[in-house]
Amino acid sequence: MPSRTLIFVAVFLAGPVITLGAPVLLVVDRDLDAVLAYNAHTGAFTGNFVDPGSGGLDIPSALTWTPRRSVLVTSSGTDGVLEYDGATGAFVGTFATGGGLDSPTGVAYGPNGNLFVSSAITDSILEYDGASGDFVGTFVTPGSGGVFSPRELVFGPDGDLYVASLGTDSVLRYDGVTGDPLGTFTGESTLHNPKDLLFRQNGNLLVASHGTCNVKEFDGVTGEFVGNFAGAGGLVGPWGMTFTPWGTLLVADSNHDDVLEYDADTGDFIRELFPEGTGGLEFPTGILLIPEPASLLLFLLAAALFPPRRG
């Protein structure tokens, strides 16, 4: 049996082959009713991940990765959350619907493993079983805490639920277990048309403020406005956001049909990931970064061969 050294040499020499696959950036196209795929390093268009209208997809806006390694996409036009194979993009089925869901616009898994979906027309947040998609109940009742036309939602480091309330230009906070309102987390005067929410490593909250053409930062404990975090490079309509493993922030610009990249620590503009309209992109909203199987395999192989030393 070859030694670990020989195995390492073989892996090292085969590196260019094993690491050909770069992380894939999935971008929801609200106009095309599709999900497009791009090389997250080069910005090259790699094809449709979800073909236009696949499974009845209609007016999508948000997506998330599931524990089953599939992708869920909100379909406002059909009042459901649709599931697609995480490797091929093939339609699996309608994962969540019913319970009064009307125009879903945001999705997030909670600490309890269930799926929480914002229902924009009913001004509520609904809960579904994370494995079966069965309706569990209304987590945030209509209008509770002042929520009006909710968009994206996220569970914070404290376990509470944060909701972008488009109709009140604010982010609202709810008890992560009961759904009881805990007040307005951000001030209404600072935000305009908030779309997406993302917590930084330092615990602060980033909000895509579509109406002010930038990404704003708020203290993760007090909710006080820290400052404008990102917005250079021609950003006009920030919507979906995601961090990369290489220390950057990607922001979808729905007005310019592209994705911009910023330094995750400073918010400094780095580049336009790909030119406007690449791959036929018309109205980007939610974005999701997923690793290619080859990159994941190499990581697992290295971890198995060279486990971290303790002590």
PyMOL commands that set and color helices and strands:
alter all, ss='L'
color gray80, all
select helices_A, chain A and resi 4-13+15-18+54-56+76-78+144-146+166-168+210-212+278-280+293-305
alter helices_A, ss='H'
color red, helices_A
select strands_A, chain A and resi 24-29+34-39+45-50+60-65+70-75+80-85+91-97+104-109+115-119+124-128+135-140+150-155+161-165+170-174+181-184+194-199+205-209+214-218+225-230+238-243+248-253+258-263+269-272+284-290
alter strands_A, ss='S'
color yellow, strands_A
deselect
rebuild
show_as cartoon
